[in-house]
Amino acid sequence: MRCVTDHQVEPFGIHHHATAMCQNRSRIQLRGGLTVTQTPEMTSRSPRPLDQSGTDTGPRVPVPWWRRPWVIPAWIGIGAFLIYAVPNYLTFDPNTAQIPFLRKDWPAHYVMVVGHVWFGTLTMLTMCIQIWPWVRRHYPALHRWSGRVYVFGGVLPTSLLAFGIVPFAAGPPGNTIGGILWLAATFAGFRAARQRRYRDHRRWMIYSFALTLQIVWGRVLLLVLPLVPGYNFDDPHTQSITLEAISWLGFVINLLVAQFYLEYTDRKSRRRRGGTDDRSGPTEEVPAPQAV
């Protein structure tokens, strides 16, 4: 197929007139002299450009910050959590550790806990950069490099240290499964980005971010539950049940929220793209060209 201008062309000795519109072309001449006309549906349903996260980036008015209501609350929540949890591990005093089953007779246990907290702090800080759409759009290099730090300097060492702590922690099954899912989602997202499958990258990294924040539920519940009348955390049986439940609730709730968010944004994207599937491209049949 080739675009022609307003002049006579003589394919096979037949005179035709065609109008070329290289950007918004309405009539196109095919080989053999056949002239076709593009219908509005053919251009309106063409896929719009996508950014690195698989988000529709076609020309439109930039979204103001107040239309991203989850960014600032996420920063505030992460900041509050770090201010609450991290200072206790800056003194190198095992007596200030906020875990109920610290093995004080085995110094390596406390060392792994401190390393887990520090690398986890780096994970959350780089995650704050990753979830900021403005950085992704205006400073893609910063987005990429902070992503590498998130994966290899944050998630990887944090999860490996967590596996070392799990045998001595409360709720080993839930913590172990949460850690495995965290590693799997993170590296699936990293691999998708390396293969330029940005829609899959976005989906996997949202799962990874949800699993990064699974620990927040533990701190919230341990602060709220003592306020419930009749609840006694000092009771060994109650303590065991509470910590086991927290180890499961953290990642289950967050993954459900992440899935709801993905389905919601996918529906919005399909409506904006005119009936296409956000993960696999156009799903509606494009009308055939009309010969003239």
C-alpha positions in Angstrom: 0.0 0.0 0.0 1.3 3.5 -0.9 0.2 7.0 -0.3 -0.2 9.3 -3.4 -0.7 13.0 -3.9 -3.2 14.9 -6.0 -2.1 13.9 -9.4 -2.9 11.3 -12.0 -1.3 7.9 -11.7 -1.4 5.3 -14.3 -1.3 1.8 -12.8 -1.8 -0.7 -15.7 -2.8 2.2 -18.0 -5.9 3.2 -16.0 -6.2 6.8 -14.8 -7.1 7.4 -11.2 -7.2 10.4 -8.9 -6.2 9.9 -5.3 -5.8 12.3 -2.4 -3.0 11.6 0.0 -3.2 12.4 3.7 0.0 11.0 5.3 -1.2 11.7 8.8 -5.0 11.8 8.4 -5.3 10.0 5.1 -8.8 9.3 3.8 -8.0 7.8 0.4 -5.2 5.3 -0.2 -4.1 3.7 -3.5 -3.2 0.1 -3.5 -1.0 -1.8 -5.9 -2.9 -2.7 -9.0 -4.8 0.6 -9.1 -7.4 -0.1 -6.5 -8.2 3.0 -4.4 -9.7 2.5 -0.9 -11.2 4.9 1.6 -10.5 4.7 5.3 -13.6 5.0 7.4 -13.5 6.9 10.7 -13.8 3.7 12.6 -10.5 2.4 11.2 -8.6 5.3 12.8 -10.6 5.7 15.9 -10.1 2.1 17.0 -6.4 2.0 16.3 -4.3 1.3 19.5 -3.1 4.3 21.3 0.5 4.6 22.4 1.5 3.0 25.8 4.1 4.0 28.3 6.4 1.7 30.2 3.6 0.6 32.5 1.2 -0.3 29.8 -0.9 2.8 30.4 -2.7 4.6 27.6 -0.6 7.7 26.8 -2.5 9.1 23.8 -2.8 12.9 23.6 -5.0 14.2 26.4 -5.0 16.7 29.1 -2.4 15.7 31.9 -4.0 14.3 34.9 -3.6 16.7 37.9 -2.1 15.4 41.1 -5.4 15.4 43.0 -6.8 12.9 40.5 -4.2 10.4 41.8 -5.7 10.1 45.3 -3.6 7.1 46.2 -0.1 8.5 45.8 0.1 10.9 48.7 -1.8 8.6 51.2 0.6 5.9 50.2 3.6 8.1 50.9 2.2 9.2 54.2 1.4 5.6 55.2 4.8 4.4 54.3 6.5 7.3 56.0 4.5 6.8 59.2 5.3 3.1 59.2 9.1 3.7 58.8 9.1 6.4 61.5 7.4 4.0 63.8 9.3 0.8 63.1 12.8 1.7 62.0 14.2 3.8 64.9 14.1 0.8 67.2 16.7 -0.9 65.0 19.1 2.0 64.8 20.5 1.5 68.4 21.7 -2.1 67.8 20.0 -3.0 71.1 18.2 -6.3 71.0 16.0 -5.2 73.8 14.3 -2.6 71.5 13.4 -5.1 68.8 9.7 -5.3 68.1 9.4 -9.0 67.6 8.1 -11.3 70.4 10.3 -14.3 69.8 13.8 -12.8 69.4 16.5 -15.4 70.1 18.8 -13.4 72.4 21.0 -16.5 72.8 21.7 -16.5 69.1 23.2 -13.1 68.0 22.8 -13.9 64.3 19.1 -13.8 64.7 19.1 -10.1 65.7 21.6 -9.3 63.0 19.3 -10.8 60.3 16.4 -8.9 61.8 18.3 -5.6 61.6 19.3 -6.4 58.0 15.8 -7.3 57.1 14.5 -4.0 58.5 17.2 -1.9 56.7 16.8 -3.5 53.3 13.0 -3.4 53.8 13.3 0.4 54.4 15.2 0.8 51.1 12.5 -1.3 49.4 9.7 1.0 50.6 11.6 4.2 49.7 12.3 3.0 46.2 8.7 1.9 45.9 7.6 5.5 46.6 9.6 6.5 43.5 8.2 3.6 41.4 4.5 4.4 42.1 4.8 8.1 41.2 3.5 8.5 37.6 5.1 11.9 37.2 8.6 10.3 37.6 7.8 7.5 35.2 6.7 10.0 32.5 9.2 12.7 32.9 12.3 10.9 34.3 12.1 7.3 32.8 15.8 6.7 33.6 15.2 7.4 37.3 12.2 5.1 37.2 14.3 2.3 35.7 17.3 2.7 38.1 15.1 3.0 41.1 13.3 -0.2 39.9 16.6 -2.0 39.8 17.5 -0.9 43.3 14.0 -2.0 44.4 14.5 -5.5 42.9 18.1 -6.2 43.7 18.8 -3.9 46.6 15.5 -4.2 48.3 13.2 -7.1 47.6 15.9 -9.8 47.0 17.9 -9.3 50.2 14.9 -8.5 52.4 13.1 -11.7 51.4 16.2 -13.9 51.7 16.8 -12.5 55.2 13.1 -13.1 56.0 13.5 -16.8 55.1 16.3 -17.0 57.5 14.2 -15.4 60.3 11.0 -17.5 59.6 12.0 -20.6 61.5 12.2 -18.5 64.7 9.2 -16.2 63.9 5.5 -16.6 64.6 3.4 -17.8 61.7 6.0 -19.6 59.6 3.6 -20.9 56.9 2.0 -17.5 56.2 5.3 -15.6 56.2 7.0 -18.2 54.0 4.2 -18.2 51.4 4.1 -14.4 51.4 7.8 -14.2 50.9 7.8 -16.7 48.0 4.9 -14.8 46.3 6.8 -11.5 46.8 9.9 -12.8 45.1 8.0 -14.4 42.3 5.9 -11.3 41.5 8.9 -9.0 41.6 11.1 -11.0 39.3 8.2 -11.7 36.9 7.7 -7.9 36.7 11.4 -7.3 36.2 11.5 -10.0 33.4 8.5 -8.5 31.7 10.1 -5.1 31.7 13.4 -6.5 30.2 11.3 -8.1 27.4 9.4 -4.8 26.9 6.1 -6.4 27.9 5.1 -3.3 29.8 1.4 -4.2 30.4 2.5 -7.4 32.1 5.2 -5.5 33.9 2.7 -3.1 35.4 0.4 -5.9 36.6 3.2 -7.9 38.2 4.8 -4.9 39.9 1.5 -3.8 41.4 1.3 -7.3 42.9 4.9 -6.8 44.2 4.1 -3.5 45.7 1.0 -5.0 47.4 3.2 -7.7 48.9 5.8 -5.2 50.0 3.2 -3.6 52.2 1.9 -6.8 53.7 3.9 -6.1 56.9 2.0 -2.9 57.6 -1.1 -4.9 58.6 0.8 -6.6 61.4 1.8 -3.3 62.9 -1.7 -1.9 62.5 -3.4 -4.9 64.1 -1.0 -5.1 67.0 -1.8 -1.4 67.8 -5.6 -1.8 67.4 -6.3 -5.2 68.9 -5.2 -4.3 72.5 -7.9 -1.6 72.4 -10.6 -4.3 71.9 -12.3 -5.2 75.3 -11.4 -8.6 76.5 -8.4 -9.1 74.2 -5.3 -10.2 76.0 -2.2 -10.4 73.9 -0.1 -11.6 76.9 -2.0 -14.9 76.8 0.3 -17.3 74.9 -2.6 -19.0 73.0 -4.1 -15.6 72.0 -0.7 -14.4 71.0 0.0 -17.4 68.8 -3.4 -17.2 67.0 -3.0 -13.5 66.5 0.5 -13.7 64.9 -0.5 -16.6 62.7 -3.6 -14.8 61.4 -1.6 -11.6 60.8 1.0 -13.5 58.7 -1.8 -14.6 56.3 -4.1 -11.5 56.4 -1.3 -9.2 55.3 -0.7 -10.5 51.8 -4.2 -11.9 51.2 -5.9 -8.6 51.8 -3.3 -6.6 49.8 -3.5 -9.0 46.8 -7.3 -8.7 46.8 -7.0 -4.9 46.8 -4.4 -5.0 44.0 -6.6 -7.3 41.9 -9.6 -5.0 42.4 -7.5 -2.0 41.4 -6.2 -3.8 38.2 -9.6 -4.8 37.1 -11.0 -1.3 37.7 -8.2 0.4 35.8 -8.5 -2.2 33.0 -12.2 -1.4 32.5 -11.5 2.3 32.4 -8.7 1.7 29.8 -11.0 -0.4 27.6 -13.6 2.3 27.6 -11.1 5.0 26.8 -9.6 2.9 24.0 -12.9 2.3 22.4 -13.6 -1.3 23.2 -10.2 -2.9 23.3 -8.6 -5.2 25.8 -5.9 -3.5 27.8 -3.8 -6.6 28.0 -4.0 -8.1 24.6 -4.6 -5.2 22.2 -7.7 -4.5 20.0 -10.5 -7.0 20.4 -13.1 -5.5 18.0 -12.9 -6.3 14.4 -11.8 -3.3 12.2 -14.1 -2.6 9.3 -12.8 -3.6 5.9 -11.7 -0.8 3.5 -14.3 0.5 1.1 -13.2 0.2 -2.5 -14.1 3.2 -4.7 
